[in-house]
Structures are given as structure tokens and as C-alpha cells.
Amino acid sequence: MEIGLIGLPYSGKATIFQTLLKHISSDQFGGKKNAEQGIVKVPDERLDLLTEMFNPKKKVNTAIEYHKVPGLEGEGAETKGLPAAFMTNLKNVDALLIMVRYFENEFYPHPFDRIDPAADIKFINEEFLISDLTIVEGRVEKLKKSILKTQLDKEKRELELMTRLKEQLEEEKAIREFDFSKAEQTILKGYQFITAKPILYVINISEDQIPDAEKIESSLSSFKTPMCEITTLSAEIEKEISELDSEDAVEFMNDLGIKESATDKLIRKSYELLGLISFFTVGEDECRSWTIRKGTKAQQAAGVIHSDLEKGFIRAETVHYEDLIANGSLTACKEKGVLRLEGKEYIVKDGDILNIRFNV
């Protein structure tokens, strides 16, 4: 999973990026126009306990790749659409994490000289709408000219879709808010539409605003539209917490009334936003977590592990994590009938442990 981390200047992008990575260094590719990238292991207590149980040679957490992307610079942005470098850096991300400022700091002035998160969110969304509309308008014109010569049904279908998108965007409706047929989804995959991507708005608050976090979220609830979520945190405080040892961090969080670290919260919210779950494979060599979308069938889940497993899928030996922990071993689970064989149509559940039987 890849997530683009963006926001207006002085919104807290760099601070939360450093917190997620637990250190400052990252892979940076050439200058201010390119993104910084960092990989974060997804913490999972279930995988930790499975590792203790099986004592494998290695433990492998699933991971999220964060891209801290410059280019959303407020009044300095290009007037017609977003910069090409910005679009390129966000081309392959699965979702956007948008930092939105709600703290005062005279040393780091807001680019619009205001502290108004609702206005910032509206400005960012307007930039996204303009960018997508620019792409759609250009494509509509090209298709119209091409159809006059070719009369291709494929181009006519695409023109119909692009015309509909143009109308939606002109009405300030994001592409993510609408349903599309499988054929239309195939067409859309070829574009870099920002308003089609899920968004997690992260409201960056100060330490003294932490007790009011729920009220702040509630005041911005109108932005919780399809595939858009809101959460709050204090990036500066979370960075301090990340630099403490585990015991001191827990004590500090308890003192401030913080129930969940920024890393855990943002990963959990991202999984919920994207409809993702985890399943596990276990054994003496390796205990590992894997990420799939809710509703994934066993055969497709096997393909996440290796394409040969999907191709030659026979059955999946399946037991849920809670049943394994309750019974203490796979042998005990088998004796009690909670370790079972499932076919290719079985819908994998969050926390399932799978052993794929296959023949290629």
C-alpha cells in the first residue's frame, strides 16, 4: 500500500513523516520537486504473538510506503491544474493523507495568513477538482477530433464517460463519489485523477487542543464524504512520543489523554478507509502478515503470497487467530474442528491464518 502525504506549507507534513519513520532520513530523489519516500512496518500484536508461538527464523510485517510530496503550495501553485511533478509523484498512490493545520505558531505563518481548517480543505479540494477537470477537458477535445476521423466505438464510449465526468467536476463533485461499471473503471485506471483517490484528512492540533480533539473532528464532519475520513493528532507531540522509550511513551500518552500513537492511528484509519484486512501465514521458517481487501476470496488471497499458489490452488487450511490462541496449537485446533479446509470461493476474514494447498 502506498500513501501520498501532502498539505499546505507549515501544515506538519515533515514532522508527521519523520514520526512515522521514527527517524529523519529517507530516500529522497533529487530536489524540491520530487517526493521523499519511506517504508513503515505495520504493527500488529497478533503477528507478535504468533511469532512467540511458532518461534520462526523470521517475522515479516506487511508495510506501507509513504510519499511526502511537495507541490501543493497555496498561492504559489500554478493557476491551471496542479504541477506536473506533483501529479507524477501521486500517480501510483492508493490514498492521500492530507495534513490540515489547526494550530497557531507565529514563527511559521500560514500561507493564507489564517487558521481555518475548513477553508484549507475546501481550497485543496478545489485545486484537485481544477486539476482533474483540466485533464478531462483536454481528453474530451482530443476524442471529439479523433472520432470525426475514426468513428471507433471504443472512443465513443470513452467520450461519453469523459463528458459525464466533466459535468460532475463542473458541479464540484469528486470522481470518488460516483459508481462506475467495470468497463468504465478500466478506462479510468489510465488517468491520474486525484479526486478519485480516498482521502484521510489529518487535523494537526496543538498540545492544549488535545482534550478538544473529538469536538474538532465533529466540527469538520461535513467533509466525511464517501471514501473520505477525518482524524486529529498533534504532530509535534507525536514526534516527541516517538523519541521516547516504550515505558516513558506510554506514561506521557496517558498524561495527555492520547489513547493511540500516531503511527497506529494513521495506519488503522488508512486500512479502514481502503477497506483492507490482514491474514497470516505461520511456520518454523516464517510468520508473516499479508494485506488484502475485504471480500477477497481464498484463491485470490493465495495469489498475494505467490502467483503459483493462486494458479494451482486446491484448498486452504484455515483457522482464525483467536481460535488458535484460545486452543494453543494447530493440532488442538484440528482436534476441536476449528481448523478446516476451505475452497476457492471462501471469503477470507481479518485475522485468518492460511496454509495453501496447491499443485502446479
N, C-alpha and C positions, 0 to 999 in steps of 0.2 A: 504494500500500500504506500502511495506517495501523496504527500500533502503539501500544498503551497502555502507558505506563511507570508502574508502580506499585510500592509497597513500604511496609513499616512506617516510622514516623518514624526519622530518622537512619540510614537504610539506604544513602544515597548517591544518591537519585533526582535531586536538584537538581544535584549535581556531574556525574553522567554526562550529564544533559540538556544542561548548559552545554558539556560536552566535545563532544557530538555536533553541537551547533550552532556550535561554535567561538567563541561569544560568549554573553554573559549575556542579552541582550534577546531577547524572543519575543513572540508575540501572546498576550496574556492577557485573558481575558474575565471581568471582574467578580468579584473577591473570592476567598476561600479555597475555596469550594465548586466552582469551575469550573477547567477544565483549562488549562494552558499548552500552546500548540501551536507546533511548529517544523518546518520542512521541510529535509531533509538530502539533498543530491545524492548519488546512489550512485556512488562512484568506480569506474572501470573502465578499466584500462590499454589494453584492446582498443579502446575508443572513442577514447582519446587518440591511438593510433597511426593509426586510420582517419582521424581529423581531420588529422593531419600528412600523410597520403597524398592526401586529396582537397582540403585547404585550403578548406573551405566558409565561407560567410558566418557561420555559427554552429554551435556544438556544443551538443547538448541531452542532458544525462544524465537518466536516469529518477530518480525521487525517492521518498523515504519520508517520511511525515508522522508525527512523534512527538507523543503527547499525554501530558504529565506530569499525572497525575490524583491529586488528593487524595481522602481519604475512607476509606482503609484505615488506621485509627488505633489498632489494637490494642484495649486495654481501653476506649478512648473510643468505640468503634464501637457502633452500635445493636445491640440484642440479637437482634432477629428480622430477619435479612436485612441486606444492605448498604444504605447510604444511597441515596435516590433519585437524588441528584445524581451519585454515583459511577456508578450504573448508566447514567444518561443519557450521561455522558462516555465510557463504554466501548461504547455501543450499536453503533457502526459500525466499531470497530477490527477488524483482521483477526487480530491476535495480541496476546498480553500479554508484556511484558518485565518480569519481577519482580526487583527488586533485593533481595538477601538478604545481610544483614550477617555478616561473619566477622572483623571487626577490633575490637580494644579501643580505646576512647577515653573517658577518664574525664570529659571535658568534654561529651560527647554521650552520655548514658546510654541504653541500650537500654530501650524502653518496658516490657519484662518483666524488666529487670534481669538479663539473661543474654546470653551469646554462644553460641548454639546454632542454626546454620542449619537443621538437620533439623527442630527444633521449630518454627521460624518458618515453614518451608514447610508443615508439617502444619497449623499454625494458619491460614495464609492459605487453604489448600485447604478446610479445614473451613468457613471463612466463605463461600467460593464455593458449597460444597455446600448450606449452610443457605439461602443466598440463592436458589439455583435451586429447592430443594425448596419454599420458601415460595411461589414463583411457580406451581409445578406443582400444589401442594395447592389453591391458590386456584382455578386453572383447572379442576381435577377437580370441585370442588364446583359451580362455575357450569355446567359441562357436564351434570352429573347432573340438575340442576334444569331446565335448558333442554330436555334430551332427553325428560323426562317430558311436556313440552308439545308439542314439535315432531316427535320421532321422526325427525329428519333423519339420513340415513346419513353425511353429512359430519361431523356432530358425534359420531356413534358411533365413527367411525374415529379422530377426534382424541382421544376419551376413552380408547380402547384404547391409543393411543400414550402419553398422559399418565399413565395408570395404570402402564404399563411403566417410564416414566421415574421415577415416584415410587418404585417398588420398587428401581430401580438406585441412586438417590440415597440412599435409606434404608440401603442396603448400602455407602454411601460409595464408590460407583463414579461417576467423572466421565462426563458425556454423551459426551465426545470418544472414549471407549474403545469405543464400540459402533457397529456399522454400521446404516444406515437405508436404506430404499427411497427412490426419487426422490420419491414422493408424501409420505413422512414428512419428507424433507428440506425440501420445500416448506412443510410445516406449521411446522417448527422455525425457518424463517427469520423468522417473525413474532414471535419471542421474543428476549429478551436474555440467553440462558443463558451464564453465564460459564464453566461447566465444559465447554462445547462448543468453546471457543477454544483454539488452540495456545498453549503457554507456553514461553518461554525464561527459565529461572532464571539470573540473573547473580549469582554469588557474589562479593561485594565484599571483597577481602582487603587487607591492609596491605603495605607495601613489603617487609618482611622475610619475608612469606609467599609472595612470588612464586616462589621456587625450588620450593615445595611445591605449586604450582598443580595439577599433574596428580594428585597424591595426594589433594588436597582434592576434586577433581571425582570421583575414583574412590570416595571415602568416601560420596558422595551419589548414587551411580549408581542406587540403588533408585528414585529419583524420575524416571528416564528411562523414562517410560511412553509409550504411543502419543501422538504429537503433543506431546511434552514433551522439551526438551533442557536441558543444563546447560553453562555456561561460567564461567570465572573471570577477574577482572581487578581491578586496584586503581584505583578511580575517582579518587582523589586524584593518583596518579602519572600516570594517563592525562590528567588535566586539565593537569598541568604539561607533559606532552609536547605537547599541542595548542597550547600557548602559545609553543613554540619554533619557530625556522625549520627548514626541512626537514633540512638537514645536521646541526644540533645534535640534532634529534629522533631521527634515525637512530642517531647516536652514543650518545645517552642510552639508547635502547631496547636497543642491543647490550650496553651495560654492565650493564643489568639483566636481560638474557636474555629480553626481550619480542620475540617474532617478528612480531607483527601489532598495529597500532593498534586502539584500542577501536572506533573507527568502522568500520573494515574488518571486524573480527571480528564485531561485532554485526549488521552488515548481511549478512555471509556466512552466519552462523548463522540469521538470520531467513529468508533465501532458502531454505536447506536445510530448515528447519522447515516452511515453507509450500509446498515443492515448486515453487519459482519458478526460471525461467531468463530469459536476456536474448537478444533478437535485435536486429539493427541495420538501419537504412536509411541509405544514403550518397548523396552527390551534391555538386554545386557549391554548392547553396543551404544544405544542412544535413546534418550527420551526427548520428544520434540513436540512442539505445538505448531499447528497449521491453521491458516486463516481462510475461511470460505464465506460465501454469502448465505444468509438464511434461506432455507428451501433447497439447498444443494443436495442432489441425490448421491448415494454411496459411490456409484461408478464414477461420477464426475469428481467427487472428493478424492477418490483414488488417483485420478489424473493430476491432482495438485501435488501429490507425492512424487509420481513419475508417470510419464505417458504410457509406459508399458503396463502399468498396473490398471490403467483405465482400459487399454486395448484388450488385455487378456483377463479382465475381471470375471471372477466366478462367484465369490461370496465375500462378505465382510464379517469377520468375528467382531462382535460389538458388545461393549459393556460401558455403562455410564460411569463417569468419575466417582460420583457419590456412592454407587453400589460397590465399586472396587475398594474405596476407602472403608466403607462400612464392613465389608467382608474380609479385608486384609490380604487377599491374594487372588490371582486369576483362577487358580484351582478351586478355591472356595466359591467363587462366583459361578463357575461351571457347575459345581455340585448343587448349588441352590437355584440354578436355572436362569440367572440374570446375565450370564454370558451366552450370547445367542448368535445364530447365523442369520444375516440379513442379505437380501438380494439387491440388485442394482437400482431398484425403484425406492429403496429405503431412504427417507429424508433424514440426513444427519443432524443431530441435535448438539447444541452447545455443551461441551464437556464430554462428548462421546470419545471413547478410546477404540480405535480401529486397528485390526490386523487384516490386511487384504490377502485373500487367496486368489491367485491368478495363474494363468498358463498362456505363455506366448510361444 
